[in-house]
Amino acid sequence: IWHEFMRTVLAGRPKDWFVRPQGLVQVEVCALSGLLPTESCPYRRKEWFIEGTQPQQRDTFYRQVFLDRRTGALAGADTPVDQREARVVLDLPPQAWSWGRAQGLALFADLQQQGGAGKGMTAAVPVSVQEMQPAPVLALISPAPGSSYILSSGLPNSSQRILLEAIASAELVRLDFRVDGVTIGSVSQKPYLFYWVLEAGNHTIQAIGTTPEGTSILSPEVEIHVSQR
């Protein structure tokens, strides 16, 4: 619709190209992260930046690891050199794991869960037992840190709720949502979701998961602010 509208209102007018402003620089970036590409980044594009705002850091999403050909898991210190296979996988933040799996992408987090070597296996060097067994990851992906909300006096308090959502790299038999240190809800299976009725004030939200072995894992705390209109 927009295309047809513009063609109509500009009919008969001469073409007038946009003039590029001064102070712009063009930089090649890794398409997924927007950071400077490494040798492992397969998809790149050129982007324009205001001079001084172009990225300085190297991409961290694409990561080269070594797999054990016999198991398909991450190679360990005892994997023979001739059984190591280099592979580029995605080391995405927890918030993007669901998206990556839905796209059928090879995720570093999933390889870690398969009982392989884990961190530090981008080179053929021995690793410690601690490195070979990375700790599970638990993270809150909703609400976002620093979020602000306003309670409306024209709506019932019970209808003014926000979604609390967590993701975990390990299987959990229970996940508790805590607000200001008090458990306000629990779930026993994925997706780990709970709706919390807002209360005015500054609040700290945290998720606590329990693995089948009885181990507890904690998410980083998220702070939000709720004000009363």
C-alpha positions in Angstrom: 0.0 0.0 0.0 2.8 2.4 0.9 4.6 1.6 -2.3 1.5 2.4 -4.4 0.9 5.6 -2.5 4.4 6.9 -3.0 4.3 6.0 -6.7 1.1 8.0 -7.0 2.1 11.2 -5.2 5.5 11.3 -6.9 4.3 10.6 -10.4 5.9 13.0 -12.9 8.5 14.2 -10.4 12.2 13.8 -11.2 14.2 11.3 -9.2 16.0 12.9 -6.3 18.5 10.7 -4.5 19.2 11.1 -0.8 22.5 12.8 0.1 24.6 10.9 2.5 25.3 13.0 5.7 28.9 13.7 6.7 30.6 11.8 9.5 29.5 8.3 8.6 31.8 5.3 8.3 31.0 1.9 6.8 32.2 -1.2 8.7 31.9 -4.9 8.0 30.1 -6.7 10.9 29.1 -10.2 11.7 25.4 -10.3 10.7 24.0 -12.0 13.8 25.7 -10.1 16.5 26.5 -6.8 14.8 30.1 -7.0 16.2 33.4 -7.2 14.3 33.6 -10.6 12.5 36.1 -13.3 13.5 37.3 -16.1 11.2 34.5 -18.2 12.5 31.7 -15.8 11.4 30.1 -17.1 8.2 27.6 -14.3 7.5 28.8 -10.8 7.2 27.5 -7.5 6.0 28.5 -3.9 5.8 26.7 -1.4 8.0 26.9 2.4 8.3 27.7 4.0 11.6 28.1 7.5 13.0 31.8 7.9 13.3 32.9 6.9 16.8 29.9 4.5 17.4 31.2 1.6 15.2 31.7 -1.7 17.1 35.1 -2.3 18.6 34.6 -5.8 20.0 34.9 -9.1 18.2 31.9 -11.4 17.7 31.3 -13.9 20.4 28.3 -15.8 19.0 30.2 -18.0 16.5 32.6 -20.3 18.3 34.9 -23.0 17.0 34.9 -26.2 19.1 36.3 -29.7 18.7 33.9 -32.6 18.7 34.6 -36.3 19.4 33.8 -38.1 16.1 32.9 -41.2 18.1 30.2 -39.6 20.3 29.3 -36.3 18.6 29.9 -34.6 22.0 32.5 -32.0 22.8 36.0 -33.5 22.7 37.7 -34.1 26.0 41.3 -34.3 27.2 41.3 -38.0 26.4 39.9 -37.7 22.8 42.6 -38.8 20.4 43.8 -36.1 18.0 42.6 -38.1 15.0 39.1 -38.3 16.4 38.7 -34.6 16.9 36.6 -32.7 14.4 36.5 -28.9 14.2 33.0 -27.4 14.2 31.6 -23.9 14.4 28.6 -23.6 16.7 26.6 -20.7 18.2 27.3 -19.6 21.7 24.1 -17.6 22.2 22.9 -16.0 25.4 20.2 -17.9 27.4 17.4 -15.6 26.1 18.1 -16.9 22.5 18.3 -20.6 23.2 14.7 -21.3 22.3 14.9 -19.4 19.1 18.2 -21.2 18.1 16.7 -24.6 18.8 13.6 -23.7 16.8 15.8 -22.8 13.9 17.7 -26.1 14.1 21.0 -24.4 15.0 23.9 -26.1 16.7 24.2 -24.5 20.1 27.2 -24.6 22.4 24.9 -24.8 25.4 23.3 -28.0 24.1 26.7 -29.6 23.5 27.7 -28.8 27.1 24.6 -30.7 28.3 25.6 -33.9 26.4 28.3 -34.7 29.0 31.2 -33.6 26.8 34.2 -31.6 27.8 32.5 -28.2 28.0 34.4 -25.0 28.2 37.8 -24.5 26.9 37.7 -27.0 24.1 38.3 -24.6 21.2 41.9 -25.9 21.2 43.5 -29.3 21.7 44.7 -28.7 25.3 43.9 -30.6 28.5 41.2 -29.1 30.8 40.5 -29.5 34.5 37.6 -31.5 35.8 35.8 -28.2 36.8 36.0 -27.0 33.2 34.8 -30.4 31.9 31.6 -30.1 34.0 30.2 -26.6 33.6 27.6 -25.4 36.1 24.0 -25.3 34.9 22.7 -21.9 33.8 19.4 -20.4 35.0 18.3 -16.9 33.8 15.2 -14.7 34.0 14.2 -13.5 30.5 11.1 -11.6 31.7 10.9 -8.9 33.0 13.9 -7.1 31.7 16.3 -5.6 34.3 15.4 -2.1 35.2 11.9 -2.3 33.9 9.3 0.3 35.2 5.6 -0.2 35.5 2.7 2.0 36.5 -0.3 0.8 38.5 -3.6 2.2 37.2 -6.3 3.3 39.7 -8.9 2.6 37.1 -8.2 -1.1 36.8 -8.6 -3.9 39.4 -5.3 -4.8 41.0 -5.8 -8.5 40.1 -5.7 -7.7 36.4 -2.4 -5.7 36.6 0.1 -8.6 36.2 3.4 -9.1 34.5 4.9 -12.3 33.1 7.8 -13.9 35.0 9.7 -16.3 32.7 12.9 -18.2 33.2 15.0 -20.6 31.1 17.5 -23.2 32.2 20.3 -25.2 30.6 19.5 -28.2 32.8 16.4 -30.3 33.4 14.5 -29.1 36.5 11.9 -30.8 38.7 10.9 -27.5 40.2 11.4 -23.8 39.7 10.4 -21.2 42.3 9.9 -17.5 41.5 10.8 -15.2 44.3 10.0 -11.5 44.7 11.9 -9.7 47.5 13.0 -13.0 48.9 9.5 -14.5 49.2 8.4 -17.4 46.9 5.3 -16.2 45.0 4.8 -19.2 42.7 6.3 -22.5 41.5 6.2 -24.6 38.4 7.3 -28.2 37.7 7.8 -28.3 34.0 8.6 -26.1 31.0 7.8 -23.5 30.0 8.8 -21.8 33.3 6.1 -19.1 33.4 4.2 -17.3 36.2 2.1 -14.2 36.3 2.7 -11.9 39.3 0.2 -9.3 40.5 2.1 -6.0 40.6 2.7 -4.1 43.9 4.0 -0.6 44.2 7.6 -0.2 45.1 11.1 -1.4 44.2 11.3 -5.1 43.8 14.0 -7.8 43.3 13.0 -10.9 41.3 14.9 -14.2 41.2 14.3 -17.7 40.0 15.5 -20.8 42.0 15.6 -24.2 40.2 15.9 -27.7 41.6 17.6 -30.4 39.5 16.6 -34.1 39.7 19.7 -34.6 41.8 18.4 -32.1 44.4 20.9 -29.4 43.5 19.6 -25.8 43.7 20.7 -23.3 41.0 20.0 -19.5 41.2 19.4 -17.0 38.5 20.9 -13.5 38.6 18.6 -11.0 40.4 16.5 -8.6 38.3 15.4 -5.3 39.8 12.2 -3.5 38.7 10.2 -0.5 39.8 6.4 -0.2 40.2 4.8 3.2 40.8 1.2 4.1 41.6 -0.6 6.5 39.2 
